[in-house]
Amino acid sequence: MTAETADTAGRADGTDGPAERRREQRGWYFYDFACSVYSTSVITVFLGPYLTSVAKAAADPDGFVHPLGIPVRAGSLFAYSVSASLVLAIVLMPVVGAAADRTGRKKPLLAAAAYTGAAATTAMFFLDGQRYLLGAFLLIVANAATAVAMMLYNAFLPQIAEPDERDDVSSRGWAFGYTSGALVLVLNLVLYSGHDSFGLSESQAVRICLASAGLWWGVFTVIPLLRLRDRAVTRGGGPAGAPGRGAVGSGWRQLRATLADMRRHPLTLSFLLAYLVYNDGVQTVISQASVYGSEELGLGQTTLITAVLLVQVLAVAGALAMGRMARVYGAKHTILGSLAVWTLILLAGYFLPAGSPVFFYVLAAAIGLVLGGSQALSRSLFSHLVPRGKEAEYFSAYEMSDRGLSWLGPLVFGLAYQLTGSYRDAIISLVVFFVVGSVLLARVPVREAVVAAGNPVPERI
């Protein structure tokens, strides 16, 4: 066998050669490219206001809709639907994660989750008139499917990248996602702002924007499904594909077993706790920034949407730049640096003058530069702490720590506003998540954690 053939086919010990890894990595990037338009165009920009308007059209004189006979204020429907989707995701993720590791078939499960979400998003085209129940149902399905698919997608990372490659590979994935999010958002905004010239009503333009995100998601998911491959990982003396007793039904038993197994890896658990805290702060800043901009700073919708687009564009450069920084300083120190920047962003936001879009854009630019990198490096760092053969299980717990407690930051924000009546006090209250998260992360000896997980230690971590 020639050296070139060996490089393509893999090494004699059964591991993948560099060419085969690169081929899978390029395919892996494209799932971020496929699904990120959902979070950008659907969740962040269009669906919340549109679903609220549909619910208000169906509301009674007191402003309530009555799904299943339960009085719900129309303005709360979107938030309740998102919460319900997270509950469903928490139920599904341990079941699917256990099935993926038990059977060794991550790719078919990724396909099922991705196309369920893409189909539900595409069906949002039919969300018109007073069909608020349809909108809530499609949101719950799409959001839960997104979480399950991301869990499976993340679980491929330790299998397609060597330890020293993972920071770069994870950062490129995030960069691909932010690139597609920005591209589709530009196209959506052209259609939405010029809907009259296209002969469309505002409602039709929004529904086309929503459906286009689902179509984009479905079309580009083909690429990772063609490039990625399942592996028969041996664990506990038996092949991953060996038949097991009630693989799906034992999902929750498997989750309990995973948490029990994590107790044997307390350093992995310590990192997961730190991530849970500081990532909750990140997610809350993103979700509440538009509220802060409109209610406290008095900025218009065009300014807010343009700021979201700016975040998307700069997040590409930020993710790639922080990936390069991690090669020099290590992922842990780079993440800690980004958390210090997040803290400064909140302090600057507290003093931001009202009615000044220029300063708001500067703040959005700073968020974009640290957003993608802090998330990408957290994912790659966690991948080093996962015992081999348990990727889907551990990333299920990782994704659940993200989705399952994502209510805590908004709760702190809401309570701070309720007690003080000031959005400035509410935004500054989020500093605690970055400070506590930084302290917890700084205390994790990551090299020891990698060794304890039974994985090779990269040169820089």
BALUM-234148 format. One record per residue (C-alpha): y, x, z. Coordinates in Angstrom, 3 decimals, padded with zeros to 6 digits. Example, Ala and Ser with C-alpha at 12.3 -4.5 7.8 and 13.67 -1.06 7.14 Angstrom:
2
+----------+----------+----------+
!        Y !        X !        Z !
+----------+----------+----------+
! -004.500 !  012.300 !  007.800 !
! -001.060 !  013.670 !  007.140 !
+----------+----------+----------+
//
This chain:
461
+----------+----------+----------+
!        Y !        X !        Z !
+----------+----------+----------+
!  000.000 !  000.000 !  000.000 !
!  003.422 !  001.370 ! -000.939 !
!  006.205 !  001.642 !  001.601 !
!  008.108 ! -001.095 ! -000.255 !
!  005.139 ! -003.442 ! -000.112 !
!  004.664 ! -002.758 !  003.588 !
!  008.328 ! -003.493 !  004.219 !
!  008.014 ! -006.870 !  002.517 !
!  004.661 ! -007.923 !  003.901 !
!  005.096 ! -006.724 !  007.439 !
!  003.724 ! -003.944 !  009.594 !
!  000.097 ! -003.188 !  010.263 !
!  000.374 ! -004.518 !  013.812 !
!  001.115 ! -007.994 !  012.488 !
!  004.852 ! -008.020 !  013.164 !
!  007.292 ! -008.802 !  010.392 !
!  008.874 ! -006.094 !  008.284 !
!  012.663 ! -005.828 !  007.935 !
!  012.766 ! -007.576 !  004.544 !
!  010.752 ! -010.565 !  005.776 !
!  012.909 ! -010.836 !  008.907 !
!  016.096 ! -010.747 !  006.841 !
!  014.756 ! -013.474 !  004.557 !
!  014.046 ! -015.755 !  007.522 !
!  017.339 ! -014.904 !  009.194 !
!  019.283 ! -015.923 !  006.090 !
!  017.423 ! -019.210 !  006.037 !
!  018.004 ! -019.678 !  009.778 !
!  021.762 ! -019.298 !  009.363 !
!  021.806 ! -022.256 !  007.022 !
!  020.738 ! -024.735 !  009.676 !
!  024.004 ! -024.022 !  011.496 !
!  025.692 ! -024.412 !  008.109 !
!  023.941 ! -027.777 !  007.665 !
!  024.432 ! -029.449 !  011.047 !
!  027.805 ! -028.164 !  012.243 !
!  029.662 ! -030.667 !  010.057 !
!  028.279 ! -033.412 !  012.304 !
!  029.939 ! -032.062 !  015.440 !
!  033.176 ! -031.232 !  013.605 !
!  033.843 ! -034.158 !  011.271 !
!  031.871 ! -036.890 !  013.042 !
!  032.129 ! -036.240 !  016.788 !
!  035.356 ! -034.250 !  017.069 !
!  037.536 ! -035.987 !  014.470 !
!  036.513 ! -039.316 !  012.971 !
!  033.869 ! -041.322 !  014.825 !
!  035.504 ! -041.735 !  018.238 !
!  038.724 ! -043.404 !  017.049 !
!  036.944 ! -045.367 !  014.302 !
!  034.139 ! -046.744 !  016.493 !
!  036.736 ! -047.696 !  019.093 !
!  038.702 ! -049.636 !  016.462 !
!  035.527 ! -051.454 !  015.348 !
!  034.722 ! -052.361 !  018.964 !
!  038.275 ! -053.602 !  019.563 !
!  037.982 ! -055.807 !  016.472 !
!  034.908 ! -057.416 !  018.043 !
!  036.318 ! -057.615 !  021.567 !
!  037.152 ! -060.810 !  023.428 !
!  040.747 ! -061.626 !  024.468 !
!  040.325 ! -059.455 !  027.571 !
!  039.346 ! -056.407 !  025.485 !
!  035.627 ! -056.447 !  026.308 !
!  032.533 ! -056.364 !  024.089 !
!  029.202 ! -057.573 !  025.439 !
!  026.226 ! -055.487 !  024.270 !
!  023.050 ! -056.996 !  025.761 !
!  025.313 ! -059.345 !  027.716 !
!  026.941 ! -056.462 !  029.612 !
!  030.759 ! -056.499 !  029.642 !
!  032.005 ! -053.144 !  028.307 !
!  035.642 ! -052.305 !  027.703 !
!  035.969 ! -051.601 !  023.961 !
!  037.763 ! -048.324 !  024.562 !
!  034.839 ! -047.026 !  026.626 !
!  032.105 ! -047.739 !  024.073 !
!  032.248 ! -044.328 !  022.421 !
!  032.037 ! -042.441 !  025.718 !
!  029.181 ! -044.611 !  026.987 !
!  027.285 ! -044.140 !  023.719 !
!  027.628 ! -040.364 !  023.945 !
!  026.343 ! -040.492 !  027.539 !
!  023.395 ! -042.653 !  026.499 !
!  022.555 ! -040.207 !  023.698 !
!  022.463 ! -037.330 !  026.198 !
!  020.101 ! -039.268 !  028.446 !
!  017.807 ! -039.895 !  025.467 !
!  017.992 ! -036.211 !  024.499 !
!  017.036 ! -035.166 !  028.027 !
!  013.974 ! -037.426 !  027.835 !
!  012.936 ! -036.108 !  024.411 !
!  013.589 ! -032.378 !  024.664 !
!  010.850 ! -031.449 !  027.162 !
!  008.339 ! -033.562 !  025.232 !
!  009.195 ! -031.986 !  021.894 !
!  009.516 ! -028.495 !  023.370 !
!  006.073 ! -028.708 !  024.951 !
!  004.566 ! -029.991 !  021.696 !
!  006.228 ! -027.178 !  019.726 !
!  004.864 ! -024.431 !  021.954 !
!  001.465 ! -026.050 !  022.397 !
!  000.857 ! -026.539 !  018.664 !
!  002.915 ! -023.648 !  017.333 !
!  004.518 ! -026.022 !  014.799 !
!  008.250 ! -025.834 !  015.371 !
!  009.228 ! -026.304 !  011.722 !
!  007.826 ! -029.833 !  011.167 !
!  009.404 ! -030.969 !  014.417 !
!  012.732 ! -029.390 !  013.392 !
!  012.507 ! -031.247 !  010.078 !
!  011.788 ! -034.566 !  011.802 !
!  014.697 ! -034.191 !  014.249 !
!  017.154 ! -032.948 !  011.627 !
!  016.419 ! -035.666 !  009.088 !
!  016.481 ! -038.374 !  011.751 !
!  019.980 ! -037.244 !  012.692 !
!  021.093 ! -036.835 !  009.076 !
!  019.802 ! -040.309 !  008.154 !
!  021.553 ! -041.941 !  011.130 !
!  024.810 ! -040.164 !  010.246 !
!  024.600 ! -041.154 !  006.578 !
!  023.980 ! -044.767 !  007.634 !
!  027.390 ! -044.751 !  009.351 !
!  028.764 ! -045.654 !  005.923 !
!  027.735 ! -049.237 !  006.773 !
!  029.788 ! -049.245 !  009.989 !
!  032.534 ! -051.724 !  009.157 !
!  033.978 ! -055.017 !  010.321 !
!  032.763 ! -055.748 !  013.851 !
!  029.467 ! -053.831 !  013.732 !
!  030.085 ! -051.922 !  016.951 !
!  026.438 ! -052.242 !  018.035 !
!  025.303 ! -050.575 !  014.814 !
!  027.799 ! -047.794 !  015.398 !
!  026.691 ! -047.248 !  018.986 !
!  023.020 ! -047.221 !  017.952 !
!  023.560 ! -044.726 !  015.128 !
!  025.629 ! -042.471 !  017.382 !
!  022.933 ! -042.461 !  020.070 !
!  020.209 ! -041.617 !  017.547 !
!  022.214 ! -038.939 !  015.707 !
!  023.480 ! -037.229 !  018.860 !
!  020.035 ! -037.140 !  020.493 !
!  018.475 ! -035.835 !  017.275 !
!  021.130 ! -033.107 !  017.120 !
!  020.233 ! -031.884 !  020.606 !
!  016.478 ! -031.859 !  019.911 !
!  016.918 ! -030.089 !  016.577 !
!  019.212 ! -027.446 !  018.084 !
!  016.672 ! -026.746 !  020.799 !
!  013.985 ! -026.091 !  018.166 !
!  016.381 ! -024.119 !  015.970 !
!  017.384 ! -021.850 !  018.863 !
!  013.717 ! -021.261 !  019.713 !
!  013.234 ! -019.487 !  016.374 !
!  015.724 ! -016.740 !  017.287 !
!  013.365 ! -014.512 !  019.340 !
!  010.767 ! -014.770 !  016.560 !
!  012.948 ! -013.804 !  013.600 !
!  015.102 ! -011.051 !  015.134 !
!  014.282 ! -007.834 !  016.938 !
!  015.968 ! -007.360 !  020.337 !
!  018.719 ! -005.117 !  018.936 !
!  019.441 ! -007.593 !  016.124 !
!  019.855 ! -010.807 !  018.059 !
!  023.534 ! -010.590 !  018.968 !
!  024.466 ! -010.102 !  015.317 !
!  022.023 ! -012.725 !  014.034 !
!  023.141 ! -015.341 !  016.553 !
!  026.821 ! -014.601 !  015.838 !
!  026.278 ! -014.937 !  012.087 !
!  024.599 ! -018.304 !  012.644 !
!  027.633 ! -019.587 !  014.542 !
!  029.915 ! -018.141 !  011.849 !
!  027.993 ! -019.990 !  009.138 !
!  028.343 ! -023.205 !  011.148 !
!  032.078 ! -022.869 !  011.653 !
!  032.522 ! -022.023 !  007.965 !
!  030.823 ! -025.230 !  006.856 !
!  032.637 ! -027.258 !  009.511 !
!  036.003 ! -026.011 !  008.258 !
!  035.112 ! -026.508 !  004.596 !
!  033.917 ! -030.088 !  004.992 !
!  036.793 ! -030.947 !  007.320 !
!  039.288 ! -029.820 !  004.648 !
!  037.563 ! -032.030 !  002.064 !
!  037.485 ! -034.941 !  004.523 !
!  041.156 ! -034.582 !  005.341 !
!  042.072 ! -034.525 !  001.635 !
!  040.147 ! -037.757 !  001.132 !
!  041.461 ! -039.388 !  004.301 !
!  045.122 ! -038.475 !  003.856 !
!  045.097 ! -039.435 !  000.168 !
!  042.855 ! -042.490 !  000.364 !
!  045.414 ! -044.704 ! -001.366 !
!  045.499 ! -042.442 ! -004.405 !
!  041.705 ! -042.594 ! -004.571 !
!  041.791 ! -046.399 ! -004.509 !
!  040.210 ! -046.551 ! -001.045 !
!  041.171 ! -048.289 !  002.152 !
!  041.519 ! -046.222 !  005.326 !
!  038.247 ! -047.688 !  006.623 !
!  036.388 ! -046.816 !  003.426 !
!  037.704 ! -043.257 !  003.522 !
!  036.531 ! -042.786 !  007.114 !
!  033.098 ! -044.217 !  006.339 !
!  032.728 ! -041.892 !  003.347 !
!  033.697 ! -038.934 !  005.558 !
!  031.070 ! -039.937 !  008.129 !
!  028.337 ! -040.450 !  005.527 !
!  029.164 ! -037.206 !  003.716 !
!  028.464 ! -035.275 !  006.926 !
!  024.969 ! -036.778 !  007.046 !
!  024.318 ! -035.985 !  003.376 !
!  025.532 ! -032.402 !  003.841 !
!  023.288 ! -032.039 !  006.902 !
!  020.244 ! -033.285 !  005.016 !
!  020.772 ! -031.273 !  001.832 !
!  021.330 ! -027.877 !  003.457 !
!  018.514 ! -028.336 !  005.979 !
!  016.154 ! -027.771 !  003.028 !
!  017.025 ! -024.056 !  003.011 !
!  015.861 ! -023.173 !  006.563 !
!  012.785 ! -025.327 !  006.108 !
!  011.854 ! -023.285 !  003.028 !
!  012.564 ! -019.919 !  004.660 !
!  011.378 ! -020.293 !  008.259 !
!  007.691 ! -020.200 !  009.090 !
!  005.593 ! -021.172 !  012.076 !
!  003.670 ! -018.520 !  013.980 !
!  000.368 ! -018.840 !  015.799 !
!  001.486 ! -017.322 !  019.099 !
! -001.296 ! -016.485 !  021.500 !
! -000.620 ! -017.437 !  025.091 !
! -002.880 ! -017.566 !  028.053 !
! -005.931 ! -016.431 !  026.094 !
! -005.810 ! -019.187 !  023.468 !
! -004.004 ! -019.715 !  020.208 !
! -000.870 ! -021.767 !  020.245 !
! -002.434 ! -024.166 !  017.839 !
! -005.405 ! -024.856 !  020.069 !
! -005.898 ! -028.485 !  020.925 !
! -004.481 ! -029.506 !  024.232 !
! -004.810 ! -032.585 !  026.396 !
! -002.030 ! -035.010 !  025.559 !
!  000.507 ! -032.570 !  024.102 !
!  003.225 ! -035.168 !  023.772 !
!  002.346 ! -037.152 !  026.870 !
!  002.345 ! -034.007 !  028.974 !
!  005.934 ! -033.137 !  028.027 !
!  007.383 ! -033.874 !  031.437 !
!  004.486 ! -032.110 !  033.158 !
!  005.235 ! -029.171 !  030.900 !
!  008.905 ! -029.256 !  031.899 !
!  007.930 ! -029.115 !  035.555 !
!  005.611 ! -026.233 !  034.721 !
!  008.433 ! -024.485 !  032.839 !
!  010.801 ! -024.831 !  035.799 !
!  008.049 ! -023.591 !  038.097 !
!  007.470 ! -020.674 !  035.721 !
!  011.182 ! -019.903 !  035.816 !
!  010.856 ! -019.450 !  039.565 !
!  008.691 ! -016.460 !  038.694 !
!  011.627 ! -015.212 !  036.616 !
!  014.541 ! -015.741 !  039.042 !
!  016.871 ! -013.511 !  037.023 !
!  016.389 ! -015.727 !  033.968 !
!  017.140 ! -018.726 !  036.165 !
!  020.254 ! -016.967 !  037.509 !
!  021.581 ! -016.458 !  033.993 !
!  020.843 ! -020.091 !  033.130 !
!  022.875 ! -021.212 !  036.161 !
!  025.819 ! -018.999 !  035.164 !
!  025.663 ! -020.347 !  031.601 !
!  025.520 ! -023.924 !  032.863 !
!  028.751 ! -023.416 !  034.810 !
!  030.915 ! -021.558 !  032.302 !
!  029.642 ! -023.462 !  029.258 !
!  030.530 ! -026.740 !  030.970 !
!  034.067 ! -025.404 !  031.173 !
!  034.013 ! -024.483 !  027.471 !
!  032.736 ! -027.906 !  026.398 !
!  035.272 ! -029.729 !  028.583 !
!  038.212 ! -027.767 !  027.181 !
!  037.080 ! -028.629 !  023.645 !
!  036.505 ! -032.308 !  024.376 !
!  039.722 ! -032.827 !  026.359 !
!  042.112 ! -030.661 !  024.339 !
!  043.091 ! -033.515 !  022.034 !
!  043.753 ! -035.807 !  025.024 !
!  045.906 ! -033.114 !  026.608 !
!  047.739 ! -032.524 !  023.328 !
!  048.480 ! -036.196 !  022.680 !
!  049.104 ! -037.515 !  026.206 !
!  050.750 ! -034.546 !  027.931 !
!  052.326 ! -032.652 !  025.036 !
!  053.187 ! -035.667 !  022.865 !
!  051.685 ! -034.197 !  019.682 !
!  050.767 ! -036.328 !  016.670 !
!  047.341 ! -036.892 !  015.129 !
!  048.062 ! -034.643 !  012.157 !
!  048.916 ! -031.752 !  014.467 !
!  045.742 ! -032.266 !  016.489 !
!  043.468 ! -032.431 !  013.445 !
!  045.113 ! -029.360 !  011.922 !
!  044.572 ! -027.538 !  015.220 !
!  040.860 ! -028.429 !  015.098 !
!  040.714 ! -026.984 !  011.583 !
!  042.427 ! -023.808 !  012.800 !
!  039.842 ! -023.467 !  015.562 !
!  037.036 ! -023.812 !  012.989 !
!  038.462 ! -021.148 !  010.692 !
!  039.207 ! -018.580 !  013.381 !
!  035.890 ! -019.207 !  015.156 !
!  034.164 ! -017.616 !  012.156 !
!  036.105 ! -014.380 !  012.550 !
!  035.801 ! -014.571 !  016.337 !
!  032.011 ! -014.959 !  016.299 !
!  031.568 ! -012.002 !  013.927 !
!  034.054 ! -009.820 !  015.826 !
!  032.430 ! -010.514 !  019.193 !
!  029.023 ! -009.773 !  017.659 !
!  030.321 ! -006.327 !  016.689 !
!  031.856 ! -005.856 !  020.142 !
!  028.485 ! -006.627 !  021.702 !
!  026.962 ! -003.695 !  019.794 !
!  029.411 ! -001.390 !  021.558 !
!  029.884 ! -002.962 !  024.991 !
!  026.771 ! -005.130 !  025.327 !
!  026.498 ! -008.923 !  025.228 !
!  027.023 ! -009.417 !  028.973 !
!  030.301 ! -007.494 !  029.155 !
!  031.559 ! -009.109 !  025.945 !
!  030.853 ! -012.588 !  027.337 !
!  032.616 ! -011.678 !  030.592 !
!  035.622 ! -010.550 !  028.560 !
!  035.646 ! -013.862 !  026.675 !
!  035.563 ! -015.795 !  029.962 !
!  038.640 ! -013.875 !  031.106 !
!  040.352 ! -014.953 !  027.868 !
!  039.309 ! -018.584 !  028.473 !
!  040.945 ! -018.387 !  031.911 !
!  044.173 ! -017.063 !  030.387 !
!  044.071 ! -019.877 !  027.805 !
!  044.005 ! -022.489 !  030.564 !
!  046.833 ! -020.790 !  032.439 !
!  048.895 ! -020.702 !  029.245 !
!  048.020 ! -024.335 !  028.543 !
!  049.333 ! -025.338 !  031.955 !
!  052.780 ! -023.942 !  031.101 !
!  052.793 ! -025.101 !  027.463 !
!  056.051 ! -026.967 !  026.685 !
!  055.771 ! -030.556 !  025.457 !
!  056.605 ! -031.394 !  021.861 !
!  055.987 ! -027.846 !  020.639 !
!  053.225 ! -027.744 !  018.022 !
!  053.733 ! -024.017 !  017.349 !
!  052.639 ! -023.045 !  020.867 !
!  049.743 ! -025.503 !  020.646 !
!  048.596 ! -023.802 !  017.429 !
!  048.745 ! -020.420 !  019.168 !
!  046.534 ! -021.797 !  021.928 !
!  044.143 ! -023.272 !  019.334 !
!  043.962 ! -019.877 !  017.628 !
!  043.034 ! -018.192 !  020.911 !
!  040.321 ! -020.801 !  021.527 !
!  038.922 ! -020.252 !  018.040 !
!  038.678 ! -016.496 !  018.544 !
!  036.523 ! -016.772 !  021.689 !
!  034.710 ! -020.072 !  021.143 !
!  032.014 ! -019.079 !  018.643 !
!  031.408 ! -015.635 !  020.096 !
!  030.934 ! -016.745 !  023.694 !
!  028.405 ! -019.380 !  022.620 !
!  026.579 ! -017.147 !  020.129 !
!  026.214 ! -014.218 !  022.529 !
!  025.064 ! -016.512 !  025.339 !
!  022.283 ! -017.775 !  023.060 !
!  021.197 ! -014.293 !  022.000 !
!  021.334 ! -012.953 !  025.562 !
!  019.172 ! -015.797 !  026.825 !
!  016.637 ! -015.095 !  024.050 !
!  015.936 ! -011.707 !  025.675 !
!  015.107 ! -013.411 !  028.973 !
!  012.452 ! -015.788 !  027.555 !
!  008.772 ! -014.818 !  028.022 !
!  007.006 ! -014.522 !  024.674 !
!  005.234 ! -017.686 !  023.554 !
!  007.467 ! -019.946 !  025.663 !
!  010.509 ! -020.037 !  023.392 !
!  010.694 ! -023.792 !  022.787 !
!  010.063 ! -024.614 !  026.468 !
!  012.745 ! -022.252 !  027.748 !
!  015.250 ! -023.217 !  025.077 !
!  014.550 ! -026.831 !  025.976 !
!  015.727 ! -026.006 !  029.498 !
!  018.668 ! -024.061 !  028.003 !
!  019.718 ! -026.999 !  025.848 !
!  019.211 ! -029.440 !  028.732 !
!  021.433 ! -027.326 !  030.971 !
!  024.072 ! -027.704 !  028.268 !
!  023.596 ! -031.402 !  027.499 !
!  022.279 ! -032.623 !  030.821 !
!  025.187 ! -031.547 !  033.014 !
!  027.964 ! -031.734 !  030.433 !
!  029.413 ! -034.615 !  032.456 !
!  030.502 ! -032.375 !  035.340 !
!  033.514 ! -030.781 !  033.652 !
!  034.929 ! -034.081 !  032.363 !
!  034.374 ! -035.556 !  035.827 !
!  036.432 ! -032.781 !  037.437 !
!  039.111 ! -033.223 !  034.759 !
!  039.177 ! -036.994 !  035.294 !
!  039.286 ! -036.766 !  039.081 !
!  042.084 ! -034.203 !  038.960 !
!  044.123 ! -036.530 !  036.753 !
!  043.323 ! -039.550 !  038.908 !
!  044.402 ! -037.777 !  042.093 !
!  047.550 ! -036.118 !  040.720 !
!  048.571 ! -038.221 !  037.711 !
!  049.143 ! -034.977 !  035.796 !
!  047.162 ! -033.720 !  032.819 !
!  048.525 ! -030.244 !  033.547 !
!  046.826 ! -030.282 !  036.938 !
!  043.698 ! -031.626 !  035.264 !
!  043.555 ! -028.829 !  032.689 !
!  044.186 ! -026.096 !  035.262 !
!  041.372 ! -027.482 !  037.438 !
!  038.895 ! -026.253 !  034.796 !
!  039.660 ! -022.625 !  035.691 !
!  037.068 ! -022.930 !  038.462 !
!  034.252 ! -023.174 !  035.888 !
!  035.212 ! -019.880 !  034.253 !
!  035.822 ! -018.051 !  037.520 !
!  032.567 ! -019.187 !  039.139 !
!  030.638 ! -018.687 !  035.899 !
!  031.998 ! -015.143 !  035.562 !
!  031.012 ! -014.277 !  039.137 !
!  027.493 ! -015.660 !  038.653 !
!  027.034 ! -013.846 !  035.330 !
!  028.369 ! -010.555 !  036.703 !
!  025.710 ! -010.687 !  039.416 !
!  022.821 ! -010.932 !  036.916 !
!  021.222 ! -007.514 !  036.227 !
!  020.347 ! -008.300 !  032.618 !
!  018.287 ! -005.171 !  031.942 !
!  016.058 ! -005.941 !  034.903 !
!  015.870 ! -009.559 !  033.744 !
!  014.681 ! -008.524 !  030.271 !
!  012.009 ! -006.252 !  031.751 !
!  010.907 ! -008.992 !  034.173 !
!  010.455 ! -011.357 !  031.212 !
!  008.143 ! -008.822 !  029.578 !
!  010.448 ! -008.077 !  026.636 !
!  011.707 ! -004.792 !  025.174 !
!  015.179 ! -003.822 !  026.344 !
!  017.736 ! -003.360 !  023.543 !
!  019.941 ! -000.288 !  023.574 !
!  023.016 ! -002.385 !  024.375 !
!  022.833 ! -005.597 !  026.407 !
+----------+----------+----------+
//
